[in-house]
Amino acid sequence: MVFYFKAQAEAGDYTIFMGLDKYENEELIKYGFIKDIWFHVDKTSSAHVYLRLKKGQTIEDIRERFQV
């Protein structure tokens, strides 16, 4: 089962998907959007995280918000 979160941080509202093992990660890859931003969680075996961008949003919008 892939985990699904709605984050409402100071930086804005985001939808986050997370897999905990290789099977869940395969589901993320299968159903993820091309524009989803992919992360791998450090020190957690096989944890993939996808940040779903809103329509019209780009990674540059995220970088500005988080000052990356």
Residue frames as qw, qx, qy, qz and C-alpha x, y, z in Angstrom:
[[0.000, 0.890, 0.457, 0.000, 0.00, 0.00, 0.00],
 [0.402, 0.363, -0.011, 0.841, 1.46, 3.35, -1.06],
 [0.226, -0.597, -0.472, 0.607, 1.19, 6.09, 1.54],
 [0.165, 0.637, 0.379, 0.650, -0.53, 9.33, 0.53],
 [0.321, -0.506, -0.400, 0.693, -0.23, 12.62, 2.39],
 [0.148, 0.856, 0.262, 0.419, -1.60, 16.14, 2.06],
 [0.543, -0.231, -0.260, 0.765, 0.98, 18.58, 3.37],
 [0.003, 0.915, 0.269, 0.300, 0.01, 22.07, 4.41],
 [0.639, -0.285, -0.147, 0.700, 3.33, 23.54, 5.38],
 [0.064, -0.767, -0.052, 0.636, 4.26, 27.21, 5.41],
 [0.160, -0.302, 0.619, 0.707, 5.59, 26.68, 1.88],
 [0.522, 0.157, -0.344, -0.765, 2.16, 25.69, 0.54],
 [0.828, 0.018, 0.413, -0.380, -0.21, 22.78, -0.01],
 [0.295, 0.476, -0.772, -0.300, 1.32, 19.69, -1.60],
 [0.959, -0.038, 0.048, -0.278, 0.34, 16.10, -2.28],
 [0.019, -0.613, 0.789, -0.028, 3.01, 13.56, -1.36],
 [0.963, 0.031, -0.160, -0.215, 3.17, 9.84, -2.19],
 [0.144, -0.657, 0.726, -0.145, 5.56, 7.44, -0.46],
 [0.920, 0.062, -0.362, -0.138, 6.51, 3.79, -0.94],
 [0.547, -0.692, 0.447, -0.147, 8.27, 1.78, 1.74],
 [0.668, -0.223, 0.678, 0.209, 9.56, -1.17, -0.26],
 [0.119, -0.214, 0.686, 0.685, 10.37, -2.22, -3.82],
 [0.121, 0.467, 0.855, 0.190, 6.78, -3.32, -4.50],
 [0.012, 0.847, 0.397, -0.353, 5.27, -0.02, -3.40],
 [0.152, -0.602, 0.332, 0.710, 7.98, 1.85, -5.29],
 [0.205, 0.113, 0.815, 0.530, 7.00, -0.04, -8.45],
 [0.085, 0.736, 0.671, -0.026, 3.44, 1.22, -7.98],
 [0.100, -0.811, -0.038, 0.575, 4.74, 4.77, -7.67],
 [0.190, -0.325, 0.617, 0.691, 6.74, 4.40, -10.87],
 [0.179, 0.351, 0.863, 0.317, 3.78, 2.84, -12.66],
 [0.012, -0.799, -0.596, -0.076, 1.23, 5.49, -11.69],
 [0.319, -0.600, -0.065, 0.731, 3.41, 8.54, -11.13],
 [0.424, 0.888, 0.166, -0.068, 3.22, 11.59, -13.36],
 [0.718, 0.409, -0.029, 0.562, 6.16, 12.63, -15.51],
 [0.083, 0.727, -0.144, 0.666, 6.33, 15.97, -13.69],
 [0.760, -0.639, -0.114, -0.033, 6.30, 14.44, -10.17],
 [0.128, 0.763, -0.560, 0.295, 9.45, 15.29, -8.23],
 [0.925, -0.131, -0.356, 0.034, 11.14, 12.13, -6.96],
 [0.174, -0.739, 0.547, -0.353, 13.15, 11.83, -3.73],
 [0.781, -0.056, -0.610, 0.120, 14.80, 8.93, -1.94],
 [0.545, -0.794, 0.076, -0.258, 14.66, 9.08, 1.85],
 [0.315, 0.581, -0.673, 0.331, 18.07, 8.84, 3.48],
 [0.074, -0.269, 0.847, -0.452, 18.70, 6.02, 5.97],
 [0.698, 0.153, 0.473, -0.515, 15.42, 4.26, 5.11],
 [0.349, -0.079, 0.864, 0.356, 15.56, 1.18, 2.94],
 [0.163, 0.320, 0.785, 0.504, 13.86, 1.66, -0.45],
 [0.070, 0.718, 0.517, -0.460, 11.77, 4.67, 0.59],
 [0.241, 0.275, 0.441, 0.819, 10.74, 6.63, -2.50],
 [0.061, 0.652, 0.459, -0.600, 8.83, 9.89, -2.18],
 [0.258, 0.427, 0.523, 0.691, 7.00, 11.72, -4.98],
 [0.041, 0.492, 0.296, -0.818, 5.94, 15.33, -4.67],
 [0.345, 0.587, 0.677, 0.279, 2.99, 16.00, -6.98],
 [0.113, -0.128, 0.094, 0.981, 3.20, 19.38, -8.68],
 [0.376, 0.616, 0.488, -0.491, 0.02, 21.33, -9.27],
 [0.584, 0.609, 0.448, 0.296, -1.12, 22.01, -12.81],
 [0.282, 0.907, 0.009, 0.314, 1.14, 24.65, -14.36],
 [0.493, -0.812, 0.310, 0.031, 3.72, 24.37, -11.58],
 [0.740, 0.499, -0.405, 0.200, 7.38, 23.55, -12.28],
 [0.794, -0.254, -0.319, 0.451, 10.34, 22.49, -10.16],
 [0.297, 0.350, -0.111, 0.881, 11.51, 26.10, -10.31],
 [0.452, -0.629, -0.144, -0.616, 8.41, 27.12, -8.33],
 [0.860, -0.440, -0.244, 0.082, 9.36, 24.61, -5.63],
 [0.672, 0.094, -0.196, 0.708, 12.96, 25.81, -5.56],
 [0.002, -0.545, 0.018, -0.838, 11.83, 29.39, -5.03],
 [0.659, -0.606, -0.174, -0.411, 9.54, 28.40, -2.17],
 [0.894, -0.410, -0.070, 0.168, 12.10, 26.28, -0.37],
 [0.020, 0.926, -0.372, -0.057, 15.11, 28.37, -1.42],
 [0.915, -0.097, 0.328, 0.211, 16.95, 25.29, -2.76]]
